[in-house]
Amino acid sequence: MPINRFPLQLRFGDEDSNGHVNNVRFVQFMEEARVRLSLLPLGASLSPQDPAETFRSVTSRIGMTLVARQEIEYRAPLVYRQEPVWVEIWVTGIGASSLTYGFRIADDDGGRVYAYAEAMLVMADAQTGRPTPLTELQQRILDGWRGEPVPFRGSTAAKTGSAVSAPAGGTR
């Protein structure tokens, strides 16, 4: 499964009065991973005319993306430390005008998972805010990042064992 991985450095201010990283920061971790993924060069196979082109540049020509839904399942408390936490991101669904990302926030070796999450975004016209269809190029890019469903507790993926267990083919 194609997973892209990004290290995120924690800051002391990420902790709240309960002594662990605040839940709001997890939403920001997801945002950071989405932005970093969208800025990766597409390469010659997807963009022969301009291999440095990115998903973000392709998307900004067409419209904008709006977050429609986010879900986070916390698995373990995350406390401030000097080592980065790793955010893994992959695509779990592609609709006519929407895309869904899966996330895993974990230690570098994946031994301790702090959260699983999912975010649905909708492509929209920048002027009207109305949904617009994904282009063929956007669909091809997203399909290259496609992976398994997020293994939320109680989900079908978690029950059948087809859950994300280790990074494969990812970016470090």
C-alpha positions as CSV (number, residue, x, y, z in Angstrom):
1,M,0.0,0.0,0.0
2,P,1.4,3.4,-0.9
3,I,2.0,5.3,2.3
4,N,3.8,8.6,2.5
5,R,5.5,9.4,5.9
6,F,6.4,12.7,7.3
7,P,8.2,13.5,10.6
8,L,6.7,16.2,12.8
9,Q,8.6,17.9,15.5
10,L,6.6,18.3,18.7
11,R,6.7,21.6,20.6
12,F,6.5,22.0,24.3
13,G,3.4,24.1,23.8
14,D,1.6,21.2,22.2
15,E,1.0,19.7,25.6
16,D,-2.1,20.8,27.5
17,S,-2.7,21.0,31.3
18,N,-3.3,17.2,31.3
19,G,0.3,16.6,30.3
20,H,-0.2,15.2,26.8
21,V,-0.4,16.6,23.3
22,N,-3.7,18.4,22.9
23,N,-6.3,16.8,20.6
24,V,-6.4,20.0,18.5
25,R,-2.8,19.4,17.5
26,F,-3.7,16.1,16.0
27,V,-6.0,17.9,13.5
28,Q,-3.0,20.2,12.7
29,F,-0.8,17.1,12.2
30,M,-3.3,15.8,9.6
31,E,-3.3,19.2,7.9
32,E,0.5,19.3,7.8
33,A,0.7,15.8,6.3
34,R,-1.9,16.8,3.6
35,V,0.0,19.9,2.7
36,R,3.4,18.1,2.5
37,L,1.9,15.3,0.4
38,S,0.3,17.8,-2.0
39,L,3.7,19.5,-2.4
40,L,5.6,16.4,-3.5
41,P,6.7,16.6,-7.2
42,L,4.5,14.4,-9.4
43,G,7.4,13.2,-11.6
44,A,7.7,12.5,-15.3
45,S,5.2,9.7,-15.4
46,L,2.3,11.8,-14.2
47,S,3.5,15.2,-15.5
48,P,5.8,14.7,-18.4
49,Q,5.8,18.4,-19.3
50,D,6.7,19.5,-15.8
51,P,7.9,16.8,-13.5
52,A,8.2,19.3,-10.6
53,E,4.4,20.0,-10.8
54,T,2.5,19.0,-7.6
55,F,-1.0,17.9,-6.7
56,R,-1.4,21.3,-5.1
57,S,-0.5,23.2,-8.2
58,V,-2.8,21.0,-10.3
59,T,-5.7,21.5,-7.9
60,S,-5.2,25.3,-7.4
61,R,-5.7,25.8,-11.2
62,I,-9.1,24.1,-11.0
63,G,-10.4,25.3,-7.7
64,M,-9.9,24.6,-4.0
65,T,-10.3,21.8,-1.5
66,L,-12.6,22.1,1.5
67,V,-12.6,19.8,4.5
68,A,-16.0,18.1,4.7
69,R,-15.4,15.6,7.6
70,Q,-12.7,14.5,9.9
71,E,-12.6,11.6,12.4
72,I,-9.8,10.8,14.9
73,E,-9.5,7.7,17.1
74,Y,-6.9,8.2,19.8
75,R,-5.0,5.1,20.7
76,A,-2.4,6.3,23.2
77,P,-1.4,9.6,24.9
78,L,1.4,11.5,23.2
79,V,3.7,13.5,25.4
80,Y,6.3,16.1,24.5
81,R,9.6,14.7,23.5
82,Q,12.6,15.7,21.3
83,E,12.1,12.8,18.8
84,P,9.6,13.6,16.0
85,V,6.3,11.8,15.7
86,W,5.6,10.3,12.3
87,V,2.4,11.0,10.3
88,E,1.6,8.5,7.6
89,I,-1.0,9.5,4.9
90,W,-2.6,7.6,2.1
91,V,-5.8,7.8,0.1
92,T,-8.8,5.7,1.2
93,G,-11.4,6.9,-1.2
94,I,-11.9,8.8,-4.4
95,G,-15.4,10.1,-5.3
96,A,-16.7,12.2,-8.2
97,S,-15.7,15.4,-6.4
98,S,-14.3,14.2,-3.1
99,L,-11.2,12.4,-1.8
100,T,-10.6,10.8,1.6
101,Y,-7.2,10.5,3.3
102,G,-6.3,8.0,6.0
103,F,-3.7,8.8,8.7
104,R,-1.6,7.0,11.2
105,I,0.3,9.0,13.8
106,A,3.0,6.8,15.4
107,D,6.6,6.4,16.4
108,D,9.2,6.1,13.7
109,D,9.2,2.3,13.9
110,G,5.4,2.1,14.1
111,G,5.6,0.3,17.4
112,R,3.4,2.7,19.2
113,V,0.4,4.2,17.4
114,Y,-1.1,7.4,18.9
115,A,-4.0,7.9,16.6
116,Y,-5.7,6.8,13.4
117,A,-7.7,9.4,11.5
118,E,-9.6,10.1,8.3
119,A,-10.4,13.3,6.5
120,M,-12.8,13.8,3.6
121,L,-12.1,16.8,1.3
122,V,-14.3,18.1,-1.5
123,M,-13.1,19.8,-4.6
124,A,-14.9,23.1,-5.0
125,D,-15.1,26.0,-7.4
126,A,-13.1,28.9,-5.9
127,Q,-15.8,31.4,-6.9
128,T,-19.0,29.6,-5.9
129,G,-17.9,27.1,-3.3
130,R,-19.9,24.4,-5.1
131,P,-18.4,20.9,-5.6
132,T,-16.6,20.3,-8.9
133,P,-15.6,17.0,-10.3
134,L,-12.0,15.7,-9.9
135,T,-10.1,15.8,-13.2
136,E,-8.6,12.7,-14.7
137,L,-5.1,13.8,-13.7
138,Q,-6.2,14.4,-10.1
139,Q,-7.8,10.9,-10.0
140,R,-4.6,9.3,-11.4
141,I,-2.5,11.1,-8.8
142,L,-4.8,10.1,-5.9
143,D,-5.1,6.5,-7.2
144,G,-1.3,6.3,-6.9
145,W,-1.6,7.1,-3.2
146,R,-4.5,4.7,-2.6
147,G,-4.3,2.2,0.3
148,E,-6.4,0.3,2.8
149,P,-9.3,1.6,4.8
150,V,-8.4,3.2,8.2
151,P,-8.4,0.5,10.8
152,F,-10.7,2.2,13.3
153,R,-11.8,0.0,16.2
154,G,-15.0,-1.8,15.3
155,S,-14.6,-1.2,11.6
156,T,-14.8,-4.0,9.1
157,A,-11.1,-3.5,8.2
158,A,-10.0,-3.9,11.8
159,K,-12.2,-7.0,12.2
160,T,-10.9,-8.7,9.1
161,G,-7.3,-7.9,9.7
162,S,-6.9,-5.9,6.5
163,A,-5.7,-2.9,8.6
164,V,-2.6,-0.8,8.1
165,S,0.2,-2.5,10.0
166,A,3.4,-1.3,8.6
167,P,4.6,1.3,6.1
168,A,5.3,-0.1,2.6
169,G,6.5,1.8,-0.4
170,G,6.5,5.0,1.5
171,T,8.4,8.2,1.5
172,R,10.7,9.1,4.4
